Amino acid sequence: MKRSRLWTVIFLIALSLVLAPSIVLAQEKVVTILGVWGGQELEAFQKVMDAFTAKTGIKAQFEGTRDLPTVLETRLQAGNPPDIAAIPGPGAMKQYAERGALVDLRKHLDMDLLAADLGPAWIELGSYEDGFYGLMISADVKSLIWYRPDVWEAKGYKVPTTWAELEALMDQMVANGDTPWAIGVESGAASGWPATDWIEDIMLRTAGPEVYDQWVAHEIPWTDPRVKEAWEIFGKIVRNSDYVYGGPAAVLSTNFGDSVNDLFTDPPRAMMHRQASFITSFIREANPDVVIGEDVSFFLFPPIKEEHGNPMLGAGDMLAQFNDTPEAAEFMKFMATAEAQAIWVGALGKLGTNNKIDPAVYPDDLTRAMAEALNKAEVFRFDGSDSMPAAVGSGAFFEAPLMYIGGEDLDSILEFLEQAAQEAY
């Protein structure tokens, strides 16, 4: 009798040890996130995930990859996608939504609250047909022109509010013996991308956001006159040695991060530099005595055709939900909040999309001004080259401006781009 009871106890203990891990796993709530972040970005995102777990009790697991499109497609084909992925942008979002791979975030998010927190530009950017599939959690503003306020005041230069005023200012600078622009498009294997930003900013203001969208989706050809017009306006600046320090040869050979330094020589080699919000880190590194917001500031890339207003060009971080689980829904709700975004942008110097973020999280007044401009933007468009297929966006479109700046015929260049697009789309 005693032996029988002993063996029963032993059996029950053994059974509990076998079942315990599975019981724990069954009770553990987990959300998985796939993305490309590493280094400082991953450290910042880990802080976000830790805050989410502390708030909800749900564990967040991040899987990093440098080849997100391939990894994500492989997992989709296998029926095993991550719960959430940090996708490249609206172009990728629309492709995934079109094939039914994404969860419509309207199922779980309070869209009235979201519209109040994020504003119409971000809702539009994450929408496809009648659904909302992409949540922008941060952004980099690209439609910025940098200048030295003290230098301009001494020379009597005024910040232009229209393209006509900017053109007049460039001629005024040249007449005064100054060079208007510092431009560099060298970036190793990615050389040319700074020029694509110029063309995108111009096209948004000459052809308008709707045509811009058609161009990015290749619903109009690269040889379309509206595309050509944007290139020609850029060409009037970048191919003119009076307007650009060092002329086209210097533009092609100067690294994009170094070119802004032409504003800080004594005397300045150039008066203006067009670059995204992240250029402040390059300025600080090369010019430690420069006070951001005092010694250097920015104004918005001015409107060109009045009917198209002044859209904002940028890039950023977009999340999409692939599995309809309660844990994934909770994570997306959290990432839409000012609380979550403040952790993310505060650690990285990015700009949040939630307009209720405490401005104190930003490092300086200039960054706060950029955030305000971003949140006031009625129209925001994602970087065109980042939204196109890689063979075009980071391939032919990066290469083409190098050809154009070097003096090659524009019509031939646009035909080259159109051929690449026909093969890629």
SULJO-V474399 format. One record per backbone hydrogen bond with DSSP energy under -1.0 kcal/mol. NH is the residue of the N-H (numbers start at 0). CO is the residue of the C=O. Records with the same first field share a line. If there is no record, write none. Layout:
# SULJO-V474399
NH=CO, CO
This chain:
# SULJO-V474399
4=0
5=1
6=2
7=3
8=4
9=5
10=6
11=7
12=8
13=9
14=10
15=11
16=12
17=13
18=14
19=15
22=18
23=19
24=20
25=21
26=22
27=23
30=58
32=60
33=83
34=62
40=37
42=38
43=39
44=40
45=41
46=42
47=43
48=44
49=45
50=46
51=47
52=48
53=49
54=50
55=51
56=52
58=28
60=30
62=32
64=34
70=66
71=67
72=68
73=69
74=70
75=71
76=72
77=73
78=75
79=74
83=31
84=319
85=33
86=84, 317
92=88
93=89
94=90
95=91
96=92
97=93
98=94
99=96
100=95
102=320
104=131
106=103
107=104
108=104
110=108
113=109
114=110
115=111
116=112
117=113
118=114
122=118
123=119
124=120
125=121
126=123
127=130
130=127
132=125
133=125
134=318
136=316
138=350
139=314
141=312
142=312
143=141
144=298
145=272
146=296
151=147
152=148
153=149
154=150
155=151
156=151
162=302
165=161
166=162
167=163
168=164
169=165
170=166
171=167
172=168
173=169
174=170
175=171
176=173
177=172
180=242
181=271
184=250
185=253
189=186
190=187
191=184
192=189
195=191
196=192
197=193
198=194
199=195
200=196
201=197
202=198
203=199
205=201
206=202
207=202
211=207
212=208
213=209
214=210
215=211
216=212
217=214
218=213
223=220
227=223
228=224
229=225
230=226
231=227
232=228
233=229
234=230
235=231
236=233
237=233
238=234
239=236
242=239
243=239
244=180
246=243
250=246
251=247
252=248
253=249
255=185
258=254
260=257
261=258
262=259
263=260
268=261
269=261
270=178
271=179
272=145
274=143
276=140
278=275
279=276
280=277
282=278
283=279
284=280
285=281
286=282
289=286
292=295
293=290
294=290
296=146
298=144
300=142
304=204
307=304
308=305
311=378
313=380
314=139
316=137
318=134
319=84
321=82
322=82
324=322
328=324
329=325
330=326
331=327
332=328
333=329
334=330
335=331
336=333
340=336
341=337
342=338
343=339
344=340
345=341
346=342
348=344
350=138
354=116
356=353
360=357
361=358
367=363
368=364
369=365
370=366
371=367
372=368
373=369
374=370
375=371
380=311
382=313
391=388
392=388
393=389
395=390
396=391
398=394
399=395
402=398
403=399
404=400
405=401
406=403
407=402
412=408
413=409
414=410
415=411
416=412
417=413
418=414
419=415
420=416
421=417
422=418
423=419
424=420
